[in-house]
Amino acid sequence: DYFYFTWDEWGLTNDYLQEKLVADLTATFPGKFLFYTEANMNEQAINPDLVVRINFSDISIGQPKTIHEEYGRGTSLKTISSPSVTHNSLYTSNKASYNFATTTVESKAILNCIIYDWADDDTVLTQQFSGAHKWEGTSTEFKNRNDIVRQYNNGTINNYRDNSNIQVPLKDEIAKKLMDICYKKAFKKIKTELELNR
């Protein structure tokens, strides 16, 4: 479950988390336990020994934030040497800058887990598992403002880009990473509790 949203909010089937947990637990305890989704349990009128209930109470995908930084350098180059020209004509400027753009997306999630005894309705475990994910992408741009080069390039400025188009991941991709982070923590704890109760 994910609050009152359905799992297709993140491009997943509604039974995604249950089916994943059933498959992983079945592979972990072959022949020791039988595991069912809630729908399977109701269809077959099964009274289980233990119930594992997990749900995300929070999946928050942050907005992209970009920080720009620029580093510049400059110097004057001597172009001609002649006593017949003024002092200022002997030099021309040569400047360059390196621009960095760093985009980050910070996101978080909280997974709640409860394990309880079906017959006695006693709680075996109740715990929250939090997860955080920070995506970061960087682009760089080099600009050459050389007056000498500009004369030969019809007045244009040379720009060199590296990874200039930052592709921020889709919210579904980030959500799945968050789910995986929380789920791995919860699964480790669930596995331990089942080993103690078998």
Disulfide bonds with the S-S distance in Angstrom:
none
